[in-house]
Amino acid sequence: MSKVLNFYRTRFTIVLFISISALTLLAWHNRFILDDAFISFRYAYNLVHGKGLVYNEGERVEGYTNFLWTLAMSISLYLGYDPIPFAFILGLLFFILSLVFTFKLSSLIFHSRNMGLLTIILLGTNYTFSSYATSGLETQMQACIFVITIFILITFLWGERFTTTRV
């Protein structure tokens, strides 16, 4: 019985990996850069070049939508890289983490890895969710932080008795 169960778990893990990979490719296929992303890029550029966290030098207006994302974009500029590919990569990493933790959360709630897989397929094929993975904005980072927070909260509140999942 143990060998059969291990075979099923291994096969399911492969299917899960292929599903997340295919959904990531779909997000890459749907990629675009939103014009508002360039606001964060400009703030990050000015920050890296010693002008402060400003859009125009000498003007103190907070015009970016997310402080943490703007700081993250400044990393690529500090290292001398174009922020657009960096935003694509970072967005896709947050997309993958969102799918992984959505799978974990759904499996936990429904006590079924199959339901977890169905949930991430439905989420990952949603055009808005997949295309905003590469929009250059903080959307995917916020979605990722949200789902991880909910997962941690439910795991903490429900305790160990709900952490086992059925097939």
Secondary structure, DSSP 8 states (H G I E B T S, - for coil): -HHHHHHHHHHHHHHHHHHHHHHHHHHHHT----TTHHHHHHHHHHHHTTS-S-SSTT------S-HHHHHHHHHHHHTT--HHHHHHHHHHHHHHHHHHHHHHHHHHHHTBHHHHHHHHHHHHT-HHHHHGGGSSSSHHHHHHHHHHHHHHHHHHHH-GGG---B-
